[in-house]
Amino acid sequence: MTVDQTLGDILAAAADGRFPPVDGGTTLVAQPGPRDAGVLAFTAHSVIFLDEDPDWLRATLAATDADPLGAAMNPAFLAALMARTGRSMNCVDLLTCAPALPGEPPLALREIEDPAHPRVARALKFRNDVRVWAADGGVLVLGRGVAGRWEAAIELDESARGQGLGAQLAIAARHLVPDGVIWAQQSPGNARSVRTFQAAGFRPVGAEALLLAH
């Protein structure tokens, strides 16, 4: 199914608890911009956001030797997308989101405004409007990612792990986001990160495979 609906529309609906139909189908939408392309998997429905020939996408998906419900996230299909587009990818992430919270974050933070700071420079490769805050033992990054959504990422010093700082930083993101929703991705194998964001009120929405332009 190819629709006029944008990826931003689909993400906004999912954040509000309104998901694509549980019908085993695949929706094709335009890329929200040159940087962002990839695949989203919801319950029994996938969304491909890629400016590519729809006939080729459907034929390649149909030829993938996998359960049709999961074919869009099958490694063979994702490899075909990378070969076709010349893009790469890191991994399939768990996509989560949480509503914004009012007021100031209950954590002492200092903003890092130096664009040459390594964490800022790295974040700018994947996001726009990046802002970075530091706490004793950790860093919080906010920026506009896929389809302009506000995304959060956190990093902790090894010495600060296991003390609840990660969840505090994730909660701080909910206070600092200039929108009604904040998004975050976690590698499913990184159970520590998954638990951290869930403890901060982030809930799973689906899976996401981003195709990275060189």
N, C-alpha and C positions, 0 to 999 in steps of 0.2 A: 504494500500500500504506500503510495506517494501522496503526501498531504501538503496543503499550503501552510499548515501550522508550523511555527518555528520551534527550534530546540529550546529557546527560552520559554516559550509557552508550555512545553512539555515538562520542563524542570520546575516551573512555577506551580503547575498543577500537582506534580508529584510531591513537592514540599508541603502542599495543602492536603495531601492524602488522596488525591485523585489521580489514579494511575491509568495507563493504557489498558485496553481490554485484555482479559486473560484468555486469549484465543490462539496462541501459538504463532501469531503473525509477526511480521517485521515492517516497521514504518521507516520510510526513507525521507529525510529532510535535508535541506541545504546546510552547508557549513555556516556557522555564525560569523566566520571571518577566516582569513587565510591561515592563521595559526592553528585554529582548533578543528580537529577532525577525529572521528572515532566511532565507537559503538557503546551503546548503553543497553543493559539487560535488566528488565523488570520481571515480575512474575509472569512467566509464559508469554512474554512479548519483548521484542527487541527494537531498538531505534538506531539506525545508522545515519550519522551526520557526516556526509562526505560528498563533495562535488565530483561525482563519478557517474559513468553511464549506468542508469538504473537496470537496463537489460543485463549488463555484465554482472552487476551486483547480485541480481536475482538468480542468474544461471550459476554463478560461483557458489552462492549460498546453497542452492538446491543440490549441487554436486558434492557438497561437503559430507564426508562419511561420518555422520554424527546424529544423535537424537535431534530432530528438528527443533525441539524446544530450547536447545542449547547451542545450535549450530553457529549462531552469530558470534559466540565467544569461544568457538573451537579453535585450537591453535592453528590448524590447517587453513581455516578461513582468514584468520588474522594475518597469517603469513602471506596469503595471497593478496590481501589488501596492502601490506607493506611492499611486496614486490611490484604491485601495480602502481603505487603512488610514489615509491622511493622514500617513504617515511619509515620511522622506527618506532618502537614502543618500549616502555620499561616493564610493566606488568599489568595484570588485571587488578583493579582496585575495588574495594568495598566503598560505595558512595554513601555518605551519611549527611544529614543536615539537622539543624536545630533552630528554633525561633530565637530572635534577639531578646535580650533582657534589658530592662531599664536601668538607668543609673550608672555610676562608676563601677569598674571592676573591683572586687574585694581583694586586691593584690597590688602591692607596690610595683609599678612598672616605670621604666625610663625609655623614652623613644629614641631610636637610633635613626638619625636623619642623614647620615653620610652615605651617598649613593655608591661609593666605592667599597663600603663594608662588604666583606665576602658573602654574608647572608643576604644582604640587600641585592647585590649583583646577581646572585644565583636565582633569587625569587623573580627578578625582572625578566628572566628568560621565559618564564611560564605565565606571568601575571602582569597586569597593569595596575596603576594606582597603588603600588606596594607601600605598606607601612610596616615597620618592624619595631617591636618593643623587647626590652631585656628585663629579666628578673634575676635575682640571685640564683644561678644554677640553670637558667633556661632562656629560651627565646621564643617569641610569638610573632608570626608573620600573617598579615592580612593583605589580600589583593584581589583584584578582579580576574577570574579565570575563565573557564569555558562559558560562552554565551553571556559574558559579563557578570556571572554570579560572583558573590563575595565568598572567598575561600580562606580557610585558616590552616596553618601548619605550625607545629611546635617542634622544638628540639631541646633536649635536656643534656646537661653534663652527666657523665657516668656517675659522678659522686652524688648527684641529686636524685637519682632514680629510686623508686620505691618509697617516696615520702609524700606522695600526693600532689607534687608540683605540676605534673602534666595535666591532671584534671583541673587544677586551679587556672592554668594558662588557657585551657580549652573553654572554661567558663568565662574567663576574661574576654575571650574572642566574642562571646555572645553579647557582652556589654559594649564592646567597642565597634561592632559592625555597624556601618551607616545604612542598614537595610533591615528588612523584617526577617530575613533568613540568612544563616551562615552555613556554608557547606564545608566538608572535609573529606579527604580520601585517605583510606588506610589499606595497606597490603593485608589481605586476609591472613597470611601467615604470621604477621606481626601482632600476635595476640595481645601483647602489652599495649600497643597503640590502640587496638580495637577496644579493649577494656577501658582505657583512659578516656576516649571520646564518649563511649557509652555512659561512663560515670558522670560525664559533664552534660548529659542530656541529649547527645546526638543519637539519632535513630537511623537504622539502615533504610535506604531507599532502593538500591539496586547495585549493579556492578558496572564498572566503566573501564574501557580500554581506550586510551588516548593514543592517536597516531601523531608522532612528533615530527615536525618539519625540521630539516637540517638548515 
